[in-house]
């Protein structure tokens, strides 16, 4: 089993470090790490460090850093504009996309989104997405933590602006004739992909996205749920970009 990853605000400058707080509690109490075991520390910005546990306290562990590394940010970046979904489907989508390699997730307030992020509810919902990306990134041992944009979400107009500024932009749509597996991809910059909510993308929204330069595409003959469409599309892009 690979060494578990724990996220810290900043990697330790010296060899010895005490992992405390929520991550320290998880390491000492939940995972019950013991002296001599190896773990990874990550800052979520490409920096990682291999460390060996030297002591375990109440809700904290002492470690000794044995190796450091830095992974450059991926380029092209994979950005998904995800239509807000009801229940836990949005969180399932965020979890899966993070594990696969999404670099940025943009919550989109689509006209057919059943759930609406208004007021405190929206703030809490966005925080849940942030928390989900954090835990999924740890599970996948990712050196870069995905960004969750929006405050807490974005409108169709703002989403269109992201598409127009992208190096390549795509909209998953069941009536598209072009396939994502055959679409032309850039060598650098942002690749922005729009995934609609349960009710799909309206004609008006599709028109706005196409006017902004997005290409409607499909994955195959099947129509996927909003919780799985982004994951499947990212798998296609990851393979084509040789991330996988």
N, C-alpha and C positions, 0 to 999 in steps of 0.2 A: 504494500500500500504506500502511495506517495506521501511525502511529508505534508501535514496540514498547513494552510496559509492563514496568518493572522494579520489584519490590517492595522497600521499605526499611522499617526499623523506625519511623522518624520522618522526615517531610519536612524538607528543609533550611530553616533559618530565614532564611538570607541568599540572595544571588543565585548564589554560587559553591559548588560541591559536588563531591566526589570519590566516585564510585560504585566501591566496592571489594568484596572478598569474593567469594562465589559469583556474585552478580549482576554485579559488575564484570568478573569473568572471562568470564562468558557474553557480556556486551556487547562486550568488547574482543577476545576470542579466538574465540568461536563465531560471533557475529553480525558481527564485524569492522566495527563502527561506525567512522566516520571523522569528522574535524572538519567541522562544518557540518551534520551530520545531526541530526534531531530525534527525541527519545524522550519517553516519559512516565515519571514517577516516581509511585508510589502507596504509601500506607501500609496498604492493605487495610481501612481504616476510613472510607472515603468521601473522603479527601483525595487530590488528584492535583496534579501540577505538570508543565507542559510545559517541556522543557529542550533546549538546543542543545549538542552536543558541541564542546568547545573544545580538547581534547587527549586523546590515547590513550597509556596507559602499558602496562606488563606486568601484565595482569590487572586493570586499572582504567581508568576514563575520567574526565576532568574535564568538567563541564558548567556551563552558565549558565542559571539558571531565568528563563524569560520570561513565564510565566503560572501562576496558581494557581487551583484550583477545589475545591469541596466538593459532594458529592452526598449528600443525606439518605438514611438507611437506608430500604429499601422497607417499605411498610406497606399492606396486610397482608404478613406474612412467610410464605414458603413453606418448610415443614419436611417432610422426607421421612424416615420410619422405614423404612430399607432392610434387608430380610432378608439376612443374610450369605450370599453365594453362593460356590461353589467356583471354583477357577482364577482367571482374570482377569475373570470376568463382573462381580464387584463393583466392580472398578476401572473397567471400561468404563461401568458405570452411574454411578459417581461423576463420571467425566470428563464424560459427556454432560449430566448434571443440572447440573453447575457451569456449563458453557457456556450452558445455557438460562436459568439464573437462580435455582437453589435457594439458599436463605439458610442452611439448616442441614440436615445429614445426620446421622441417628442410626443407627448400626449395631445391628441387632436380632438377638439370638440366638434365632431361631425354632426350634421343635421339629423342623422338617423341613430345617433348614439342614445341608447335607452337611459344610461346613467349620465347625469349632469354634474360636473364638478363646480358647485357654487359655494361661495363663502368658506366657512371652516371645513366643511365636508370636502371641498376640493383640495384644500391645503393638506388635510390628513390623507386623502387618497394619493396625492402626489408623494407624500412622505413614505407611504407604503410601497410605492414603486421604487423609490430610492433605496429603501431598506431591502427590498427584494433583489435589486441589482447587486447590492453589497454582498448579501449572503450567497447569491448565485456565482458571483465572481470569485469568492473564496472557495466555493465548492469546485469550480473549474480551474483553480490555481492561476487566475489571470493577473498579469502584472499591471494591466491598465484597467481602472474601474470605469465602466460606462457612465456617461453623463445623462441625467434626466433633465431635459429642458422644460421651459414653460413656467408660468407663474399664476396658477398651477398648470394651465393648459394653453393651447394656442388655437386661434380661429382659422377658418379656411383661408382667409386673406393672408395671415402670417405664414401658414403652411405653404401657400403659393410662392411667397417670397423666398422661402428656403429652397424650393424647387428651382426657381429662376436663377439662384446664385450657385447651384450645384454644378459639379463637373458632369454629372449624369443624373437624370431623374426618371423614376419609373412609378407607375400606379398599377397595383394588382387589380385586375378587373376581369370578371367572368366572360365578358363579351369581346375581350381583346383577341386579336388573331396572332400577334407577335408573341414569341416565347422568350421568357427571361434568359433561358439557357443559350439563346442565340443573339441576344442584344449586344451592341457594341459597348465596351466598358473602357473608361479612361485609365491612364497610367497613374494618375495622382488626383488629389482633391476629394470632395465629398460625393459619394454615391447615395442619393436619397431615394428611399422607397416608401410609398404610401400604402398602408394596409387599412381597409375600411372596417367599420364596426359590424355588429351582427346583421343589421339591416342593409348593409352594403353602402356604396357611394352613390349619391344622387347625380342626376344628369348635370345639374348646375355645378356641383363640386368637380365632377370629372372635366367639364368644360373649362373651369378655372385652372385646373392643374395642367391640362393640355396647353392652354394659352400661356402658361408659365414655362412651358418647354418640356413637360413630362411626357413620357411615352407609355401608353397603356400596354401592359403585358400580362401574360398568364403563365402558370406553371405547368399545366397539363389540362386534361379533360375534366378532372374532378374540381369541385368547388369546396375549398377548405374553410374551416372555421376561422374566425379572427384570432383565436388563441393559437392556431397552428400555421396560418399562412405566412406570417413573418418569419417564423422559424424555418420553414421549408425554403423560402426565398433566400434567406441568409446562407443556408447550406449550399444552395446552387452558386451563389456569389462567392462564398469562401473557397469552393473547389475551383471555380474559374480564375480567381485571383491568386491561386496557389497558396492560400493560407493553410489549406488542408492538404 
